[in-house]
Amino acid sequence: MNRFFTLGALLIGLAGALVAAPAALAQPSPDFIARREAFIDQLMKRMTVQEKIGQLRLRSVEAGPHPDMAGFEKEISDGRVGGIFNTVTRPAIRVLQDAAMRSRLKIPLFFSFDVIHGQRTIFPVDLGVASSWDLDAIRTMGRISAIEASADGLNLTYSPMVDISRDPRWGRNSEGFGEDTYLTSKMGAALVKAYQGDDPSQPGHIMATVKHFALYGAVEGGRDYNTVDMSERRMFEDYFPPYKAAVDAGAAAVMIALNSVNGEPATSDKWLLQDVLRKQWGFKGITISDHGAILELIKHGVAADGQDAARKAILAGTDMSMSDTIYDTNLMPLLKSGKIRIADIDRACRDVLRVKYDLGLFKNPYRDIGAAADDPPDIYAESRLHRPEARKVADESLVLLTNRDHTLPLRKSGTIALVGPLADDQVDVMGNWAGAGRIYQTVSLRQGIENAAGGKVRVLYAKGANVTDDAAMVQYLNQYNPHDVQIDPRSEADMVKEAVDAARQADVIVAAVGEAQGMAHEASSRSDITIPPVQERLLKALKATGKPLVIVLMNGRPLALTWEARNADAMLETWFSGTEGGNAIADVLFGDVNPSGKLPMTFPRAVGQIPLYYNHLPTGRPFDPAHPDKYTSRYFDITNGPLFPFGYGLSYTTFSVSDVKLSAPVMKAGGTLHASVTVTNTGDRDGATVVQLYLNQPMASVSRPVKMLRGFSRIELKPGESRVVSFPITDDDLAFYNQQVKRVVEPGKINVYIGLDSDSVKATSFNRL
């Protein structure tokens, strides 16, 4: 049973829905597959070519105050739409499904939405949940997201995003699980299973879309939508495994990336979409273009016009076209001219119909919509939220970065100066891609501290600064939502003075600084990953008061925090922590919860170090900080190495890790060897930590990373308590792709590292025969 769930989570009456996801999805039986394929065969024999093309169109209601709903419904009733996205309430969905039921063959629509880190209840952004290193936490988020989304009539989400990213400049880091292949694979697969369960047609389940296939997180310069140039061996070694893990977990759909790969846009890349995805990995679901991506083949420079773009996309294996009319307009002329075959359309149409069958929509097109009489009277009702679970996940997602002289936890007495542009903010604590969450239902840090203090602490609040004083940046961030970034019209001097006056009256300063959620979002890549200058100036003014300074970070990417790390008495990374964010942050600040989060991405000292990641390859002239020779791989103008390494995170207690013990000095081919350590809580508080296993093969046919995560275990210990943590090591953990892009295991020495982050480890070795 998932330890996160409480009886209070059973708010919408789906008995048994809130259990942990199974270890593996049940595979459809041969009888089920035969029935499904026979049904689709018979249906497709009755379909016109235009109706088949209609199934390949993924459409959204027109934006703006006066959408042409009559025209849109006619498109649907004419059989020219296969699925809908961005319609998220039962009444609106029911109208569109009614239109589908007026079509000649009554083929149902499916309804999809960006349920990224919650639907009504918003959990921490995925980079935050990844910081828990807890698969139960991600299953909790996935199950509640599915329950709430399906209760709104939705069938499919565009999640998980499993793009490996090693560049903090990329705005979409917040949507993913970080820089590591192994951790991301585990998180992505767990989320797919949590969404879909054993049978996605059952109540309280939705289907998953793994994205963005492929390599979107590796765009050059961390600049969104940019190009990727990468060796095939590195693709299979580092970047492909999370997509494959999600496919193996049963993901129903794959969203195709917007970037090009070695000169070929992913949307028209037959090698990616057919050779790798379908032939090598056996994927049977639907592939979906990203928003308008087929038409963008023209701008990529690989298609002459819309018809040429449609031809390349359908031939490559792009099943559904999101948002545009390009398939509707061009596939029929292409078929008539012989530039594509009916088999190309049939293949894509069958993929779409197969997913609808698996969802149970042919059996009941209204399976999640129900009758109007059963609609909730208030779709935003507080009773629909799952606050305890969101708070528990957020508690585990917070990472304590520094804590000098036990500044934290705070005492529930005296006076706190709470300052900063994010201290009383509900928009940004909720984060980007916040589903159907409501801002007014989100707990700000100010509210959370006041809730936790219970009147025992005097809280002096001052905003102190705007999130940025760059007018062009504010205009950019507010381009589509004019209320995303609210600017206080007072002068900077007046705001800083108010904050300093509050600080001088306080025993401790809590400064909430970082990024607006829109600064770490799609289309929000940053060339400068420091805290905006106006906030830096506020922090320096606060530091000058001499009062203890606690920095609470809210952000969606690793930041360069060299001044902050040197000058803060304590620093807590909270990411964008969701509906219950303020309460969870207060839990940790006051010590009601002992922080246990670990970083899923490396924090650099400066943007010039990027890319900086823990599992890099060695060089012929490696840098040794103990002997910093000139002619080694280094920067001479900065302290080398990360500010905070991958896997790092402090606690209010302390832990010791024993030397590593191996079950044997050698491992035979196909065998299993166990590596273990004894972890002891050497402090005076209950606490949790994450024990991490890394491996390295120092000599092989190709250069291997200096460390590779191959296991992790989250444990909770009382003061003085010890526990043996053991990790199995198999050939699967040692396998890699050689120069011929063949997955192999080579004999030789294997270094084993176990510790509480990627830098602080105990080491031993064994021989693989």
C-alpha positions in Angstrom: 0.0 0.0 0.0 1.4 3.4 -0.9 2.3 5.0 2.4 1.3 8.5 1.2 -2.4 7.8 1.0 -4.8 8.5 3.8 -8.5 7.7 4.2 -9.1 11.4 3.5 -7.9 10.9 0.0 -11.0 8.8 -0.9 -12.9 12.0 -1.6 -14.4 11.1 -4.9 -15.5 7.6 -4.1 -13.3 5.5 -6.3 -12.8 2.6 -4.0 -9.4 1.0 -4.4 -8.2 3.6 -6.9 -5.6 5.0 -4.5 -3.3 2.1 -4.2 0.2 2.0 -5.3 0.8 1.3 -9.0 1.7 -2.3 -9.8 5.2 -3.3 -10.4 4.4 -3.9 -14.1 1.4 -3.3 -16.2 -0.7 -6.3 -17.1 -0.3 -7.1 -20.8 -3.4 -7.4 -22.9 -4.4 -11.0 -23.4 -4.2 -12.6 -26.8 -8.1 -12.8 -26.8 -8.4 -9.1 -26.0 -5.9 -8.1 -28.8 -7.8 -10.4 -31.3 -11.1 -8.8 -30.4 -9.7 -5.3 -30.6 -8.0 -5.8 -34.0 -11.2 -7.5 -35.4 -13.3 -4.6 -34.2 -11.0 -2.1 -35.8 -10.8 -4.1 -39.0 -14.6 -4.0 -39.3 -14.8 -0.3 -38.4 -12.2 0.7 -40.9 -13.9 -1.2 -43.7 -16.9 1.2 -43.1 -14.9 4.4 -42.9 -14.3 6.7 -45.8 -10.9 8.0 -46.5 -11.9 11.4 -45.2 -13.2 9.9 -41.9 -9.8 8.1 -41.5 -8.0 11.4 -42.0 -10.3 13.0 -39.5 -9.1 10.5 -36.8 -5.6 12.0 -37.3 -6.6 15.5 -36.2 -6.1 16.6 -32.7 -7.9 19.9 -32.2 -8.6 22.6 -29.6 -11.5 25.0 -29.3 -10.6 28.3 -30.9 -9.0 30.8 -28.6 -10.5 34.2 -28.0 -13.8 35.5 -26.5 -16.0 34.4 -29.4 -15.0 30.9 -30.7 -17.0 29.5 -33.6 -18.5 26.6 -31.6 -21.1 25.8 -34.2 -18.5 25.4 -36.9 -16.3 23.4 -34.5 -19.1 21.0 -33.6 -19.9 20.6 -37.3 -16.3 19.5 -38.0 -16.7 16.9 -35.3 -20.1 15.7 -36.5 -18.7 15.5 -40.0 -16.1 13.0 -38.7 -13.2 15.3 -39.2 -11.7 15.4 -35.7 -10.1 12.5 -33.7 -9.3 14.1 -30.4 -9.6 17.3 -28.4 -7.2 19.0 -26.1 -7.5 21.9 -23.6 -11.2 21.4 -22.8 -11.3 20.5 -19.2 -14.8 20.5 -17.7 -17.5 17.8 -18.1 -20.2 20.1 -19.6 -17.9 21.4 -22.3 -16.6 17.9 -23.0 -20.1 16.5 -23.2 -21.1 19.0 -25.9 -18.2 17.9 -28.1 -18.8 14.2 -27.5 -22.4 14.7 -28.3 -21.3 16.1 -31.6 -19.2 13.0 -32.3 -22.2 10.8 -31.5 -24.0 12.7 -34.3 -21.4 11.6 -36.8 -22.1 8.9 -39.3 -20.1 6.2 -37.5 -20.3 7.7 -34.0 -16.6 7.2 -33.4 -15.9 8.8 -30.0 -13.4 11.5 -29.3 -10.8 11.3 -26.7 -10.0 14.4 -24.5 -6.5 15.4 -23.5 -4.8 18.0 -21.4 -1.4 19.0 -19.9 -1.8 17.3 -16.6 1.9 17.7 -15.7 2.1 17.9 -11.9 -1.6 17.7 -11.0 -5.0 18.6 -12.2 -7.0 20.2 -9.4 -4.5 19.5 -6.7 -1.2 20.9 -7.8 1.9 19.0 -6.6 5.5 20.3 -6.9 6.8 20.7 -10.4 8.4 17.4 -11.6 11.9 18.6 -10.9 10.8 19.1 -7.3 9.1 15.7 -7.1 12.3 14.2 -8.5 14.1 15.7 -5.5 12.2 13.4 -3.3 14.0 10.4 -4.9 10.8 8.6 -3.8 8.8 6.5 -6.3 5.9 6.4 -3.8 5.8 10.2 -4.1 5.6 10.2 -7.8 3.0 7.4 -7.8 0.9 9.5 -5.4 1.1 12.5 -7.7 0.2 10.3 -10.7 -2.7 8.5 -9.1 -4.3 11.6 -7.7 -3.7 13.5 -11.0 -5.5 10.6 -12.9 -8.4 10.5 -10.5 -9.0 14.2 -10.6 -8.4 14.4 -14.4 -10.7 11.5 -15.2 -13.4 13.0 -12.9 -13.2 16.1 -15.2 -13.8 13.9 -18.3 -10.2 13.7 -19.5 -8.8 10.5 -21.0 -5.1 11.3 -21.7 -2.3 13.6 -20.4 0.8 14.9 -22.1 3.0 13.5 -19.4 5.6 12.3 -18.3 8.3 14.5 -19.8 11.5 12.4 -19.6 13.9 14.6 -21.6 17.3 14.4 -20.0 18.7 17.9 -19.6 22.2 18.9 -18.5 21.7 22.6 -19.2 20.0 24.7 -16.6 19.4 27.5 -19.1 16.7 25.4 -20.7 13.3 26.7 -19.5 11.6 23.3 -19.4 13.9 21.7 -16.8 11.1 22.2 -14.4 8.9 19.7 -16.3 11.4 16.9 -16.2 13.3 14.8 -13.6 16.8 16.2 -14.1 20.1 15.2 -15.6 20.3 11.5 -14.8 19.2 8.6 -17.1 18.6 6.1 -14.4 16.6 8.3 -12.0 14.5 9.8 -14.9 13.8 6.3 -16.2 12.5 5.1 -12.8 10.5 8.2 -12.3 8.9 8.2 -15.8 8.0 4.6 -15.7 6.4 4.9 -12.3 4.3 7.9 -13.4 3.1 6.0 -16.5 1.9 3.1 -14.3 0.3 5.4 -11.8 -1.7 7.2 -14.5 -2.8 4.0 -16.4 -3.0 1.2 -13.9 -3.5 -2.3 -15.1 -6.5 -1.2 -17.2 -6.7 2.4 -18.4 -10.4 1.9 -19.3 -11.3 1.6 -15.6 -12.6 4.7 -13.6 -10.0 6.9 -12.2 -7.4 6.2 -14.9 -6.0 8.2 -17.8 -3.5 7.4 -20.5 0.0 8.7 -20.5 2.0 10.5 -23.3 5.7 10.2 -23.0 7.5 13.3 -24.4 9.3 14.8 -26.2 10.7 12.1 -28.5 13.6 12.7 -28.9 16.4 14.5 -27.2 14.5 17.8 -26.6 16.4 18.4 -23.4 19.7 18.4 -25.3 19.0 21.5 -27.5 22.1 23.5 -28.2 22.7 26.3 -25.7 19.7 25.3 -23.6 17.6 27.4 -26.1 14.1 26.1 -26.5 13.2 24.6 -29.9 16.8 24.6 -31.0 18.8 21.9 -32.8 20.4 18.7 -31.5 23.5 17.1 -32.9 24.5 13.9 -31.2 26.2 10.6 -31.8 23.9 7.6 -32.1 25.9 5.8 -29.3 25.2 8.7 -26.9 21.5 8.7 -27.8 21.1 5.1 -26.8 23.4 5.3 -23.8 22.2 8.5 -22.1 19.1 10.0 -23.7 16.9 7.2 -25.1 16.6 4.9 -22.0 13.9 7.1 -20.2 11.7 7.1 -23.3 12.1 3.4 -23.6 11.3 2.8 -19.9 8.1 4.8 -20.3 7.2 2.8 -23.4 7.9 -0.5 -21.6 5.7 0.7 -18.8 2.8 0.9 -21.3 2.6 4.5 -22.3 -0.2 4.9 -24.7 1.2 7.8 -26.7 4.4 9.5 -27.6 4.6 13.2 -28.3 7.2 14.1 -30.9 9.8 16.7 -30.1 10.0 20.1 -31.8 13.7 20.0 -32.3 15.7 18.5 -35.2 18.1 15.6 -34.6 21.3 15.6 -36.7 19.6 17.8 -39.3 16.2 16.0 -39.4 13.3 17.4 -37.5 11.9 14.7 -35.2 8.4 15.1 -36.7 9.7 13.8 -40.1 12.4 11.4 -38.8 11.4 7.9 -39.9 14.4 6.4 -38.2 13.3 7.8 -34.8 9.5 7.1 -35.2 9.6 3.8 -37.0 13.0 2.1 -36.8 13.7 2.9 -33.1 10.3 3.5 -31.5 8.2 0.8 -33.3 10.6 -1.8 -34.6 13.2 -1.8 -31.9 11.0 -1.0 -28.9 7.7 -2.5 -30.1 5.6 0.6 -29.4 1.9 0.1 -30.4 0.3 3.4 -29.4 -0.2 6.8 -31.1 2.5 9.3 -32.0 1.3 13.0 -31.7 3.0 16.0 -33.2 3.7 18.8 -30.8 1.7 22.0 -31.3 1.8 23.0 -35.0 5.0 21.1 -35.6 4.2 19.5 -38.9 3.8 23.0 -40.6 7.0 24.0 -38.9 8.9 21.5 -41.2 8.8 24.3 -43.7 10.7 26.7 -41.4 13.1 23.8 -40.5 14.0 23.9 -44.2 13.0 20.3 -45.0 9.6 20.8 -46.6 8.7 23.0 -49.6 5.1 23.7 -48.5 2.2 22.4 -46.4 1.6 19.5 -48.7 5.2 18.5 -48.6 5.3 18.8 -44.8 2.2 16.6 -44.4 3.7 14.0 -46.8 7.0 13.8 -44.8 5.2 13.7 -41.5 2.8 10.9 -42.3 5.5 8.8 -44.1 7.8 9.2 -41.1 5.1 7.9 -38.7 3.5 11.0 -37.2 0.0 9.7 -36.5 -1.8 12.8 -35.2 -1.4 16.4 -36.1 -1.9 18.7 -33.1 -3.6 22.1 -33.6 -3.2 22.7 -37.3 -5.3 21.8 -40.4 -2.4 20.4 -42.4 -3.6 16.7 -42.5 -7.2 17.7 -43.2 -6.1 19.9 -46.1 -3.3 17.9 -47.7 -3.6 14.1 -47.1 -6.4 13.6 -49.6 -4.6 15.4 -52.4 -1.4 13.5 -51.6 -3.3 10.2 -51.8 -4.8 11.1 -55.1 -1.5 12.1 -56.5 0.2 8.9 -55.4 2.6 10.6 -53.1 1.3 8.6 -50.2 -0.6 5.3 -50.0 -3.8 4.5 -48.3 -1.7 2.1 -46.1 0.0 5.1 -44.6 -3.3 6.7 -43.6 -4.7 3.3 -42.4 -1.6 2.6 -40.2 -2.0 6.0 -38.4 -5.8 5.7 -38.2 -5.5 2.2 -36.7 -3.1 3.5 -34.0 -5.7 6.1 -32.9 -8.6 3.7 -32.9 -6.6 1.2 -30.9 -6.0 3.7 -28.1 -9.7 4.6 -28.1 -10.6 1.0 -27.8 -8.2 0.5 -25.0 -9.7 3.5 -23.2 -13.1 1.8 -23.4 -14.6 4.7 -25.4 -16.3 2.5 -28.0 -18.0 0.7 -25.2 -19.0 3.9 -23.4 -18.1 7.3 -25.1 -19.2 9.0 -21.9 -17.2 6.8 -19.5 -15.6 9.7 -17.7 -18.2 12.4 -18.6 -21.4 10.8 -17.3 -24.8 12.4 -17.3 -25.3 16.1 -16.8 -27.3 15.4 -13.6 -24.2 13.9 -12.1 -21.9 16.8 -12.7 -20.3 18.2 -9.5 -22.2 21.4 -8.5 -18.9 23.2 -8.0 -16.0 22.0 -10.2 -13.6 24.0 -8.0 -15.0 22.7 -4.7 -12.4 22.4 -1.9 -13.7 18.9 -1.3 -12.2 17.8 -4.6 -8.6 18.6 -3.5 -6.2 16.1 -2.0 -4.3 18.5 0.3 -2.6 16.1 2.7 -1.0 14.1 -0.1 0.2 17.2 -1.9 1.7 18.5 1.3 3.4 15.3 2.1 5.0 15.1 -1.4 6.0 18.7 -1.2 7.6 18.1 2.2 9.9 15.5 0.7 10.7 17.6 -2.3 12.5 20.4 -0.4 16.3 20.4 -0.4 18.3 22.0 2.4 21.4 23.4 0.7 23.2 25.2 3.6 22.6 25.5 7.3 25.4 27.3 9.2 25.4 27.0 13.0 22.0 25.3 13.0 20.1 28.4 11.9 17.3 26.2 10.9 14.9 25.0 12.2 13.4 28.3 13.3 11.9 28.7 16.8 8.2 29.2 17.1 8.7 32.4 19.1 10.1 35.9 18.7 9.9 37.9 15.5 10.5 36.8 11.8 11.0 39.3 9.0 9.4 37.6 6.0 10.5 39.5 2.8 10.9 39.0 -0.9 8.9 39.1 -4.1 7.8 35.5 -3.7 7.0 35.6 0.0 3.3 36.3 -0.4 2.8 34.9 -3.9 0.3 32.2 -4.9 0.9 32.2 -8.6 4.6 31.3 -8.5 4.5 28.8 -5.6 2.0 26.8 -7.7 4.4 26.7 -10.6 4.0 26.4 -14.4 1.7 24.0 -16.3 -0.6 24.1 -13.2 -3.4 22.1 -14.9 -6.8 23.2 -13.8 -5.5 24.4 -10.4 -6.9 27.6 -8.9 -4.6 30.3 -7.6 -6.8 31.2 -4.7 -6.7 27.6 -3.4 -2.9 27.8 -3.2 -1.1 28.4 0.1 1.5 31.1 -0.1 4.7 31.0 2.1 3.3 33.9 4.2 0.1 32.0 4.9 2.1 28.8 5.6 4.3 30.5 8.1 1.4 32.1 9.8 -0.4 28.8 9.9 2.6 27.0 11.4 3.4 29.8 13.9 -0.1 29.7 15.3 0.1 33.2 16.7 3.3 32.4 18.7 5.5 34.3 16.3 5.4 37.9 15.2 5.7 37.9 11.4 6.7 41.2 9.8 6.1 41.1 6.0 7.6 43.3 3.4 7.9 42.6 -0.3 11.3 44.3 -0.6 11.6 44.0 -4.4 9.8 43.0 -7.5 10.8 39.7 -9.0 12.6 41.7 -11.7 12.9 45.4 -12.6 13.5 44.6 -16.3 10.5 46.1 -18.1 11.1 44.1 -21.3 11.3 40.9 -19.3 8.0 41.7 -17.5 6.4 42.4 -20.8 7.6 39.1 -22.2 6.5 37.1 -19.2 3.0 38.7 -19.3 2.6 38.4 -23.0 -0.2 35.7 -22.8 -1.4 36.3 -19.3 -1.1 40.0 -18.2 -1.4 39.0 -14.5 1.5 36.5 -14.3 4.0 39.0 -13.0 2.6 41.7 -10.7 4.8 44.8 -10.4 4.7 46.9 -7.3 4.9 50.6 -8.5 6.9 51.8 -5.5 10.5 52.7 -6.0 13.2 50.2 -5.3 14.6 52.3 -2.5 11.3 52.5 -0.7 10.7 48.8 -1.0 14.2 47.9 0.3 13.8 50.4 3.2 10.6 48.8 4.2 12.3 45.3 4.2 15.3 46.5 6.1 13.2 48.2 8.7 11.3 44.9 9.2 14.6 43.0 9.4 16.0 45.3 12.1 13.1 44.5 14.3 13.3 40.7 13.8 15.3 37.9 15.2 15.8 36.3 11.8 15.1 37.1 8.2 13.4 34.7 5.8 13.8 35.9 2.2 11.8 34.3 -0.5 13.6 34.9 -3.8 14.2 33.3 -7.2 12.2 33.1 -10.4 8.6 33.8 -11.4 7.1 30.6 -12.6 7.1 32.0 -16.2 10.9 32.4 -16.1 11.2 28.6 -15.9 8.7 27.5 -18.5 8.4 26.6 -22.2 9.9 29.4 -24.3 11.7 30.7 -21.2 15.3 29.8 -21.6 17.7 32.1 -19.7 21.2 33.1 -20.6 21.8 34.3 -17.0 20.8 31.8 -14.3 21.6 34.0 -11.3 18.8 35.5 -9.2 17.7 38.7 -10.9 19.8 41.7 -9.9 17.1 43.6 -8.1 16.6 40.6 -5.8 20.3 40.3 -5.3 20.5 44.0 -4.2 17.7 43.3 -1.7 19.6 40.3 -0.3 22.7 42.3 0.2 20.8 45.0 2.0 19.3 42.4 4.3 22.7 40.8 4.9 24.0 44.2 5.9 21.6 44.3 8.9 23.7 41.6 10.6 20.5 39.5 11.3 20.5 35.7 10.5 19.5 35.4 6.8 17.5 32.4 5.6 17.0 32.2 1.9 14.0 30.3 0.6 14.5 29.7 -3.1 11.6 29.3 -5.6 12.7 28.3 -9.1 12.4 25.8 -11.8 16.0 25.2 -12.7 19.4 25.0 -11.0 20.7 28.6 -10.3 24.2 29.9 -9.9 24.2 30.9 -6.2 27.8 31.7 -5.3 27.0 34.9 -3.3 24.0 33.3 -1.7 25.9 30.2 -0.7 28.6 32.3 0.9 26.4 34.8 2.7 23.2 33.0 3.7 23.0 31.4 7.1 20.7 28.8 5.7 19.3 28.2 2.2 16.3 26.0 1.3 15.5 24.9 -2.2 11.7 24.7 -2.6 11.3 24.7 -6.4 7.6 25.6 -7.2 6.0 23.4 -4.6 2.3 23.5 -5.5 -1.1 23.9 -3.9 0.2 23.1 -0.4 3.6 24.8 -1.0 3.5 27.4 1.7 2.5 24.9 4.4 5.2 22.4 3.3 7.9 25.1 3.3 6.8 26.2 6.8 6.9 22.5 7.9 10.6 22.4 7.1 11.5 25.9 8.2 10.1 25.3 11.7 11.4 21.7 11.9 8.0 20.0 12.0 9.4 18.1 9.0 13.1 17.2 8.7 14.2 18.0 5.1 15.3 15.0 3.1 15.3 16.1 -0.6 18.3 15.5 -2.8 19.2 17.4 -6.0 18.3 15.7 -9.3 20.5 18.2 -11.2 24.0 19.7 -10.5 24.1 23.3 -9.5 26.9 25.1 -11.2 28.9 28.1 -9.8 28.5 30.1 -13.0 26.8 29.8 -16.3 30.1 29.5 -18.0 30.6 26.0 -16.6 27.5 24.6 -18.4 27.2 21.8 -19.2 28.2 20.5 -15.8 26.9 17.1 -14.8 28.1 14.4 -12.5 28.4 11.4 -14.9 30.8 13.0 -17.4 33.5 11.1 -19.2 37.1 11.2 -17.9 39.7 12.9 -20.0 43.4 12.3 -20.6 44.2 15.2 -18.4 41.7 15.2 -15.5 41.6 18.0 -13.1 42.6 17.1 -9.5 41.6 19.8 -7.0 44.2 18.4 -4.6 47.0 19.0 -7.2 45.6 21.7 -9.5 48.2 21.4 -12.3 48.0 23.9 -15.2 47.7 21.5 -18.1 44.5 19.7 -17.0 40.8 20.0 -18.0 39.7 23.0 -15.9 38.7 26.7 -15.8 41.5 28.8 -14.4 39.3 31.7 -13.4 36.8 30.0 -11.1 36.7 27.2 -8.5 36.3 24.1 -10.4 33.4 21.6 -9.8 29.8 22.2 -8.9 28.4 24.5 -6.2 26.1 21.7 -5.1 26.6 18.2 -6.7 24.0 15.8 -8.0 22.3 13.9 -5.2 23.1 16.5 -2.6 20.9 17.6 0.3 21.3 18.2 4.0 19.2 17.2 7.0 18.6 18.6 10.5 20.3 15.4 11.7 23.5 13.7 10.6 24.2 10.3 9.0 27.3 8.2 8.8 27.9 5.6 6.1 30.2 2.6 6.7 32.7 1.2 4.3 31.2 -0.8 1.4 30.9 -4.5 1.8 30.6 -6.8 -1.3 29.0 -10.3 -1.2 31.9 -11.5 -3.3 35.1 -10.2 -4.9 34.1 -11.3 -8.4 31.0 -11.5 -10.4 30.4 -14.1 -13.1 28.6 -13.4 -16.4 24.9 -13.3 -15.7 25.4 -13.4 -12.0 24.3 -11.0 -9.2 26.6 -9.4 -6.6 25.4 -7.4 -3.6 27.0 -4.2 -2.3 25.9 -3.0 1.1 26.6 -0.3 3.7 25.4 0.4 7.2 23.8 3.8 7.6 23.5 5.3 11.1 21.6 8.4 12.2 24.3 10.0 14.3 22.3 13.1 15.2 19.5 13.8 17.7 16.4 13.9 15.4 14.4 11.4 13.4 15.4 11.8 9.7 15.3 10.4 6.2 18.0 10.3 3.7 18.6 8.7 0.3 21.4 6.2 0.0 22.9 6.2 -3.6 24.8 3.5 -5.5 27.1 4.5 -8.3 29.3 2.3 -10.5 32.3 3.0 -12.8 34.2 0.8 -15.2 37.7 2.4 -15.3 38.8 0.5 -18.5 36.6 -0.6 -21.3 36.5 -0.5 -25.1 35.0 3.0 -24.9 35.5 5.6 -22.2 32.9 5.2 -19.4 31.5 7.9 -17.1 33.3 8.6 -13.9 30.2 7.6 -12.0 26.7 6.2 -13.0 23.8 6.0 -10.7 22.5 2.5 -10.5 20.4 2.3 -7.4 18.9 4.4 -4.6 17.0 3.7 -1.4 15.2 6.3 0.7 15.4 5.3 4.4 14.1 6.8 7.7 16.1 6.4 10.9 15.6 7.4 14.5 18.5 8.9 16.5 21.2 6.2 17.0 19.4 3.8 14.7 21.4 1.9 12.1 20.3 0.0 9.0 22.0 -2.1 6.4 21.2 -1.0 2.9 22.0 -3.5 0.2 22.0 -3.0 -3.6 22.0 -5.9 -6.1 24.4 -5.4 -9.1 23.7 -7.4 -12.3 25.0 -7.3 -15.8 22.1 -5.0 -16.7 23.7 -2.4 -14.4 27.1 -2.8 -16.2 25.9 -2.9 -19.8 26.7 -0.1 -22.2 26.7 0.6 -25.9 30.0 0.1 -27.8 31.3 1.8 -30.9 29.1 -0.4 -33.0 26.0 0.7 -30.9 25.6 -2.8 -29.6 24.7 -3.2 -25.9 27.5 -5.2 -24.3 29.0 -6.2 -20.9 32.8 -6.3 -20.9 34.8 -8.0 -18.2 37.1 -6.0 -16.0 37.4 -4.0 -12.8 34.2 -2.3 -11.6 34.4 0.5 -9.0 31.5 0.7 -6.5 30.6 3.9 -4.8 27.9 4.3 -2.1 27.0 7.5 -0.3 24.5 10.3 0.3 25.4 12.3 -2.8 27.4 11.8 -5.9 30.6 13.4 -4.3 30.5 12.0 -0.8 30.9 8.3 -1.2 32.6 5.2 0.1 34.4 3.1 -2.5 35.4 -0.5 -3.2 35.7 -2.6 -6.3 35.2 -6.1 -7.8 36.1 -7.9 -11.0 33.5 -8.9 -13.6 34.7 -12.1 -15.1 
